[in-house]
Amino acid sequence: MAAAMNAPATIAEPTRKRRFRPSSIGGWVVWGLVLFFFLNLAALISTVVLDSFATTWFGSWVPDGFTTHWYGDAWAEFNLFDVLTVTAQVAIAVVVISALIGVPAAYALARRNFPGKPLVTLLFLLPILIPPITYGIPLATVLYKVHLAGSIFGVIVANLVPTVPFVVLVMIPFVEQIDSKIDAAARMCGAGTTTIFFRILGPLLIPGILAAAILVLVRTVGMFELTFLTSGPTSSTLVVVLYDAVFGAGIRAPQEVDAMAVVYTGSMLLLLVIALRFVNPTQLVTRVGER
Protein backbone atom coordinates (compact mmCIF):
# COMPACT_ATOMS: atom_id res chain seq x y z
CA MET A 1 0.00 0.00 0.00
CA ALA A 2 2.83 2.38 0.91
CA ALA A 3 4.64 1.50 -2.33
CA ALA A 4 1.48 2.22 -4.32
CA MET A 5 1.06 5.58 -2.63
CA ASN A 6 4.68 6.56 -3.29
CA ALA A 7 4.64 5.39 -6.90
CA PRO A 8 2.81 8.39 -8.41
CA ALA A 9 5.14 10.81 -6.63
CA THR A 10 8.17 8.91 -7.90
CA ILE A 11 6.85 8.89 -11.45
CA ALA A 12 5.65 12.51 -11.40
CA GLU A 13 8.93 13.98 -10.14
CA PRO A 14 11.03 13.28 -13.25
CA THR A 15 8.15 14.55 -15.40
CA ARG A 16 8.14 17.90 -13.57
CA LYS A 17 11.89 18.21 -14.00
CA ARG A 18 11.72 17.54 -17.73
CA ARG A 19 9.04 20.21 -18.13
CA PHE A 20 10.71 22.79 -15.92
CA ARG A 21 14.22 22.88 -17.28
CA PRO A 22 13.51 23.54 -20.99
CA SER A 23 10.91 26.21 -20.17
CA SER A 24 13.29 27.82 -17.69
CA ILE A 25 16.15 27.95 -20.19
CA GLY A 26 13.84 29.22 -22.92
CA GLY A 27 12.46 31.87 -20.60
CA TRP A 28 15.94 33.11 -19.70
CA VAL A 29 16.91 33.27 -23.38
CA VAL A 30 13.77 35.23 -24.29
CA TRP A 31 14.16 37.67 -21.42
CA GLY A 32 17.84 38.05 -22.22
CA LEU A 33 17.07 38.96 -25.83
CA VAL A 34 14.34 41.38 -24.75
CA LEU A 35 16.69 43.03 -22.26
CA PHE A 36 19.45 43.24 -24.89
CA PHE A 37 17.05 44.89 -27.34
CA PHE A 38 15.82 47.48 -24.85
CA LEU A 39 19.34 48.27 -23.66
CA ASN A 40 20.42 48.97 -27.23
CA LEU A 41 17.31 51.04 -27.83
CA ALA A 42 17.87 53.05 -24.65
CA ALA A 43 21.54 53.59 -25.55
CA LEU A 44 20.60 54.81 -29.03
CA ILE A 45 17.95 57.24 -27.80
CA SER A 46 20.09 58.54 -24.92
CA THR A 47 23.00 59.15 -27.32
CA VAL A 48 20.82 61.29 -29.59
CA VAL A 49 19.35 63.20 -26.64
CA LEU A 50 22.76 63.86 -25.07
CA ASP A 51 24.25 64.96 -28.39
CA SER A 52 21.38 67.43 -28.90
CA PHE A 53 22.50 69.18 -25.68
CA ALA A 54 26.26 68.75 -26.19
CA THR A 55 28.65 71.58 -27.00
CA THR A 56 31.20 69.08 -28.35
CA TRP A 57 31.44 65.32 -27.98
CA PHE A 58 34.48 63.47 -29.27
CA GLY A 59 36.19 60.38 -27.86
CA SER A 60 34.58 60.39 -24.42
CA TRP A 61 31.63 58.77 -22.67
CA VAL A 62 29.94 62.10 -21.93
CA PRO A 63 29.90 65.45 -23.78
CA ASP A 64 32.42 68.13 -22.92
CA GLY A 65 29.62 70.53 -22.01
CA PHE A 66 25.91 71.08 -22.29
CA THR A 67 23.85 73.76 -23.99
CA THR A 68 20.33 74.29 -25.30
CA HIS A 69 21.15 76.65 -28.18
CA TRP A 70 21.04 73.83 -30.75
CA TYR A 71 17.27 73.67 -30.33
CA GLY A 72 16.99 77.40 -30.98
CA ASP A 73 19.28 77.13 -34.00
CA ALA A 74 17.25 74.24 -35.44
CA TRP A 75 13.99 76.07 -34.73
CA ALA A 76 15.21 79.15 -36.63
CA GLU A 77 17.11 77.43 -39.47
CA PHE A 78 14.42 74.90 -40.38
CA ASN A 79 11.48 77.17 -39.46
CA LEU A 80 10.03 74.49 -37.23
CA PHE A 81 7.01 76.55 -36.20
CA ASP A 82 5.69 76.53 -39.78
CA VAL A 83 6.68 72.87 -40.18
CA LEU A 84 4.77 71.86 -37.05
CA THR A 85 1.80 73.95 -38.21
CA VAL A 86 1.75 72.15 -41.57
CA THR A 87 2.10 68.80 -39.80
CA ALA A 88 -0.87 69.59 -37.57
CA GLN A 89 -2.99 70.83 -40.49
CA VAL A 90 -2.29 67.71 -42.56
CA ALA A 91 -2.87 65.33 -39.65
CA ILE A 92 -6.15 66.92 -38.51
CA ALA A 93 -7.53 67.14 -42.06
CA VAL A 94 -6.64 63.51 -42.75
CA VAL A 95 -8.27 62.39 -39.49
CA VAL A 96 -11.52 64.28 -40.15
CA ILE A 97 -11.87 63.25 -43.81
CA SER A 98 -10.91 59.64 -43.09
CA ALA A 99 -13.56 59.42 -40.38
CA LEU A 100 -16.24 61.02 -42.58
CA ILE A 101 -15.56 58.51 -45.37
CA GLY A 102 -14.44 55.44 -43.43
CA VAL A 103 -17.15 55.20 -40.78
CA PRO A 104 -20.12 55.09 -43.22
CA ALA A 105 -18.17 52.68 -45.43
CA ALA A 106 -17.52 50.43 -42.44
CA TYR A 107 -21.22 50.55 -41.56
CA ALA A 108 -22.18 49.53 -45.11
CA LEU A 109 -19.68 46.64 -45.17
CA ALA A 110 -20.73 45.41 -41.73
CA ARG A 111 -24.52 45.66 -42.17
CA ARG A 112 -25.14 45.10 -45.88
CA ASN A 113 -24.68 42.15 -48.20
CA PHE A 114 -24.27 42.99 -51.90
CA PRO A 115 -22.66 41.43 -54.98
CA GLY A 116 -18.90 41.87 -55.00
CA LYS A 117 -18.62 42.60 -51.26
CA PRO A 118 -15.49 40.37 -50.82
CA LEU A 119 -13.82 42.20 -53.72
CA VAL A 120 -14.65 45.61 -52.24
CA THR A 121 -13.29 44.51 -48.87
CA LEU A 122 -10.09 43.31 -50.53
CA LEU A 123 -9.68 46.63 -52.34
CA PHE A 124 -9.99 48.43 -49.02
CA LEU A 125 -7.29 46.21 -47.52
CA LEU A 126 -4.76 46.53 -50.35
CA PRO A 127 -3.36 49.98 -49.37
CA ILE A 128 -2.72 48.61 -45.88
CA LEU A 129 -1.21 45.30 -46.95
CA ILE A 130 1.22 46.54 -49.61
CA PRO A 131 4.10 48.98 -48.94
CA PRO A 132 3.19 52.64 -49.54
CA ILE A 133 6.11 53.18 -51.92
CA THR A 134 4.61 50.69 -54.41
CA TYR A 135 1.59 52.88 -55.07
CA GLY A 136 3.12 56.15 -53.87
CA ILE A 137 5.16 56.75 -57.03
CA PRO A 138 2.25 56.37 -59.51
CA LEU A 139 0.01 58.31 -57.12
CA ALA A 140 2.53 61.16 -56.96
CA THR A 141 2.77 61.10 -60.78
CA VAL A 142 -0.99 61.55 -61.08
CA LEU A 143 -1.02 64.34 -58.49
CA TYR A 144 1.78 66.18 -60.30
CA LYS A 145 -0.15 65.93 -63.58
CA VAL A 146 -3.25 67.51 -62.03
CA HIS A 147 -1.09 70.12 -60.25
CA LEU A 148 -1.96 69.00 -56.72
CA ALA A 149 1.46 67.71 -55.65
CA GLY A 150 3.58 70.19 -53.77
CA SER A 151 0.62 71.63 -51.89
CA ILE A 152 -0.93 70.76 -48.55
CA PHE A 153 -4.05 69.53 -50.33
CA GLY A 154 -1.97 67.08 -52.37
CA VAL A 155 -0.29 65.75 -49.23
CA ILE A 156 -3.70 65.28 -47.61
CA VAL A 157 -5.06 63.40 -50.64
CA ALA A 158 -2.01 61.11 -50.71
CA ASN A 159 -2.31 60.28 -47.02
CA LEU A 160 -6.02 59.50 -47.39
CA VAL A 161 -5.22 56.48 -49.57
CA PRO A 162 -4.03 54.28 -46.67
CA THR A 163 -5.90 55.98 -43.82
CA VAL A 164 -9.47 55.60 -45.15
CA PRO A 165 -9.09 51.79 -45.47
CA PHE A 166 -7.45 51.77 -42.06
CA VAL A 167 -10.50 53.47 -40.53
CA VAL A 168 -12.77 50.99 -42.30
CA LEU A 169 -10.74 48.05 -40.98
CA VAL A 170 -10.82 49.40 -37.42
CA MET A 171 -14.49 50.39 -37.42
CA ILE A 172 -16.03 47.21 -38.89
CA PRO A 173 -15.58 45.21 -35.63
CA PHE A 174 -17.05 48.10 -33.63
CA VAL A 175 -20.12 48.16 -35.87
CA GLU A 176 -20.51 44.37 -35.80
CA GLN A 177 -20.47 44.20 -32.00
CA ILE A 178 -23.62 46.38 -31.89
CA ASP A 179 -26.67 44.15 -32.03
CA SER A 180 -28.45 44.44 -35.39
CA LYS A 181 -31.78 44.19 -33.54
CA ILE A 182 -31.29 47.83 -32.58
CA ASP A 183 -31.41 48.75 -36.27
CA ALA A 184 -34.51 46.61 -36.79
CA ALA A 185 -36.29 48.15 -33.80
CA ALA A 186 -35.52 51.67 -35.04
CA ARG A 187 -36.80 50.85 -38.52
CA MET A 188 -40.04 49.50 -37.03
CA CYS A 189 -40.48 52.87 -35.34
CA GLY A 190 -40.09 54.62 -38.69
CA ALA A 191 -36.44 55.70 -38.56
CA GLY A 192 -34.51 55.82 -41.82
CA THR A 193 -30.93 54.72 -42.45
CA THR A 194 -29.54 58.23 -41.94
CA THR A 195 -31.36 58.66 -38.65
CA ILE A 196 -30.26 55.23 -37.44
CA PHE A 197 -26.66 55.89 -38.33
CA PHE A 198 -26.30 59.39 -36.86
CA ARG A 199 -28.72 59.37 -33.91
CA ILE A 200 -28.64 55.75 -32.72
CA LEU A 201 -25.44 54.05 -33.84
CA GLY A 202 -23.36 57.23 -33.85
CA PRO A 203 -23.22 57.67 -30.06
CA LEU A 204 -22.52 53.96 -29.63
CA LEU A 205 -19.63 54.15 -32.11
CA ILE A 206 -17.90 57.10 -30.45
CA PRO A 207 -15.25 54.91 -28.69
CA GLY A 208 -14.40 53.22 -31.99
CA ILE A 209 -14.31 56.53 -33.89
CA LEU A 210 -12.04 58.01 -31.23
CA ALA A 211 -9.74 54.97 -31.40
CA ALA A 212 -9.56 55.10 -35.19
CA ALA A 213 -8.96 58.87 -35.18
CA ILE A 214 -6.05 58.67 -32.74
CA LEU A 215 -4.44 55.79 -34.61
CA VAL A 216 -4.81 57.66 -37.92
CA LEU A 217 -3.27 60.75 -36.31
CA VAL A 218 -0.21 58.77 -35.22
CA ARG A 219 0.03 57.07 -38.62
CA THR A 220 -0.20 60.36 -40.54
CA VAL A 221 2.41 62.19 -38.48
CA GLY A 222 4.80 59.26 -38.98
CA MET A 223 4.02 58.69 -42.68
CA PHE A 224 7.17 59.44 -44.69
CA GLU A 225 6.93 57.84 -48.13
CA LEU A 226 3.69 59.37 -49.41
CA THR A 227 4.37 62.77 -47.83
CA PHE A 228 7.92 62.88 -49.20
CA LEU A 229 6.75 62.05 -52.74
CA THR A 230 3.95 64.65 -52.83
CA SER A 231 5.13 67.51 -50.59
CA GLY A 232 6.82 70.77 -51.56
CA PRO A 233 8.81 73.50 -49.81
CA THR A 234 5.72 74.83 -48.01
CA SER A 235 3.92 71.52 -47.44
CA SER A 236 6.56 69.30 -45.82
CA THR A 237 5.78 67.67 -42.50
CA LEU A 238 8.25 67.23 -39.66
CA VAL A 239 9.43 63.76 -40.71
CA VAL A 240 10.22 64.97 -44.26
CA VAL A 241 12.09 68.04 -42.99
CA LEU A 242 14.09 65.80 -40.68
CA TYR A 243 15.02 63.56 -43.63
CA ASP A 244 16.09 66.59 -45.68
CA ALA A 245 18.19 67.85 -42.78
CA VAL A 246 20.05 64.53 -42.61
CA PHE A 247 20.50 63.79 -46.31
CA GLY A 248 20.00 67.16 -48.00
CA ALA A 249 22.72 69.31 -49.49
CA GLY A 250 24.74 71.58 -47.22
CA ILE A 251 26.72 71.29 -44.00
CA ARG A 252 24.81 71.24 -40.74
CA ALA A 253 25.87 70.71 -37.17
CA PRO A 254 24.92 67.18 -36.11
CA GLN A 255 23.58 68.59 -32.85
CA GLU A 256 20.91 70.52 -34.79
CA VAL A 257 19.81 67.36 -36.57
CA ASP A 258 19.72 65.51 -33.25
CA ALA A 259 17.65 68.32 -31.75
CA MET A 260 15.12 67.92 -34.56
CA ALA A 261 15.14 64.16 -34.03
CA VAL A 262 14.38 64.68 -30.32
CA VAL A 263 11.48 66.99 -31.19
CA TYR A 264 10.08 64.44 -33.65
CA THR A 265 10.56 61.50 -31.29
CA GLY A 266 9.03 63.42 -28.40
CA SER A 267 5.97 64.36 -30.44
CA MET A 268 5.50 60.76 -31.60
CA LEU A 269 5.86 59.44 -28.04
CA LEU A 270 3.29 61.98 -26.84
CA LEU A 271 0.84 60.86 -29.53
CA LEU A 272 1.45 57.20 -28.70
CA VAL A 273 0.85 57.83 -25.00
CA ILE A 274 -2.42 59.59 -25.83
CA ALA A 275 -3.38 56.76 -28.20
CA LEU A 276 -2.69 54.08 -25.60
CA ARG A 277 -4.71 56.10 -23.10
CA PHE A 278 -7.83 55.68 -25.24
CA VAL A 279 -7.03 52.54 -27.27
CA ASN A 280 -6.31 49.08 -25.90
CA PRO A 281 -4.41 47.17 -28.65
CA THR A 282 -5.33 43.81 -27.11
CA GLN A 283 -9.04 44.57 -27.24
CA LEU A 284 -8.72 45.86 -30.79
CA VAL A 285 -7.00 42.69 -31.96
CA THR A 286 -9.59 40.59 -30.12
CA ARG A 287 -12.44 42.37 -31.91
CA VAL A 288 -10.76 41.82 -35.28
CA GLY A 289 -10.16 38.14 -34.44
CA GLU A 290 -13.80 37.60 -33.48
CA ARG A 291 -15.02 38.57 -36.93
Summary of the structure (lengths in Angstrom):
residues: 291
radius of gyration: 26.3
end to end distance: 55.5
largest distance: 92.5
contacts: 831
relative contact order: 0.12
helix: 80%
strand: 1%
